[in-house]
């Protein structure tokens, strides 16, 4: 029987090289061909071409027309499909390759998994585009923001204007509004106090034992990109530095077909075998969640991580996530890593952004995870069980804050989010224009999420505990309403306090409102002091004293978001990157050095590998890493 070792020897690899490959494959519990391709000793296309010659089968070296009746999500993994001429086309991997070598179907034609993926993608590009935008709406229409469109914005605007009119009207009529607002503010204050109180528990280092190499799962990383050519170098370097076996890793760059600049920037770099470009077919809406849905259909990992173009995660983040997932029950569907700003000292806006991220991801989100409360996810450094994402039909392509929406949908369906003690560095918007556009999109998305999630039937509410219901209402109602009404509420209190004739109802409202305002300021200061942002002492003090102005700007953006929700509910305000962070040039040599370091970190038989001797029929490949 023909083995993978026979094919590798046919391609010119020495016996020592094959022995090293098989030793590492056994340690990782993966196929020898995967190791050889990850090391750069052979290319995927060259290996399958050589396999076809050894078995005496035909080989398709270019994209072919797939019979659409035989396309399935598992076709690439199993490596079997048919073309329009009725021929069986095979590109088996892993255990499927072992089975193929045993059975040796003589009537089949071989191709490579890359060609098979490209062929299936070309055959179903229109279906994939429609599915990425509408699968959630077709499966569960009540969970997508696309159902109402601008009508939700008009409804929300009418309600807010009615609230404002009543708030400045008769005190008795405003009680049904002010009392819930008081409760929202009280919950926010309690949340801050709890976050500060449990910070020692959330920040206490909990060492996570790294899994043995053979138990590491296959990991997929999705990176949606749109007009990000300025940061491609730093991105490739950052993701190429993961301390994770490249044989069990795939990094998918999701690039719009219309975005030639980003695609050409990626092609300028010698991407290793575990990185590849996935073109996203043109369609509407052109949003990040739509691209993620396309990537979800393309990836094959047990776990899926999401990163943005400007992210620089810690090298061991995937290892920590994989180990933490193994210790958690199946209802833990997501791990949220910490986000931090790396150019916090630049100016007023970046300092405020850094303080905000430090409070949210180092204190508030971990405290929510401790008490098993619904968590509105950040837009990056999320680690998911892929099976859960598929069951929930991915992200809502029409929601401009798909991260927060997905986090709350996880809670509705009985899943939990756990804090991951690993940090990802990000770039904050460096100009007021882009900061304001990003903030407007975020708050507009919160309003969309609230309008969608409040459609939930009563049986979903019964699945939540009392604290979870309160936290859910805080997310859905408190966050957008507080951003809109807090300044008006303060003005209303001031007007009533300055009014010469004050009724007992007004006196009670002023007293309670003043008490909550003082408590809110104290809790906010405590939260600010407890946060540990990446700031120098001087910059931290300047950010602390500038926090009131920063909050005023956020409140102003809330009203702009309400207007945009009415006029352009699905417009995605793109935030450019690479404006203030030095772009690191990615070259093949340092990236390959990082990969070689990861390979050396996994125990296996370490022998010097001689130079690769190329077979006459195999295309020239990269030089193998030094081991």
Secondary structure, 3 states (H helix, E strand, C coil): CCCHHHHHHHCCCCHHHHHHHHHHHHHHCCCHHHHHHHCCCCCHHHHHHHHHHHHCCCECCCCCCECHHHCCCCHHHHCEEEECCCCEEECCCCHHHHHHHHHCCCCCEECCHHHHHHHHHHHCHHHHHHHHHHHHHHHCHHHCCCCCCHHHHHHHHHHHHHHHHHHCCCHHHHHHHHHHHHHHHHHHHHHHHHHHHCHHHHHCCCCCCCCCHHHCCCEEEEEEECCCHHHHHHHHHHHHCCCCCHHHEEEEEEEECCCHHHHHHHHCCCCCCCEEEEEECCCCCCCHHHHHHHHHHHCCCCEEEECCCCCEECCCHHHHHHHHHHHCCCCEEEEEEEEEECCCCCCHHHHHHHHHHHHHHHHHHHHHHHCCCCCCCCCCCEEEEHHHHHHCCCCCCCCCCHHHHHHHHHHHCCCEEEEEEEEEEECCCCCHHHHHHHHHHHHHHHHHHHHHHCCCCHHHHHCCCHHHHHHHHHHHHHHHHHHHHHHHHHHHHHHHHHCCCCCHHHHHHHHHHHHHHHHHHHHHHHHHHHCCCCCCHHHHHHHHHCHHHHHHHHHHHHHHHHHHHHHCCCCCCCCCCCCCCCCCCCCHHHHHHHHHHHHHHCCCCCCCCCCCCCCCCCCCCCCCCCC
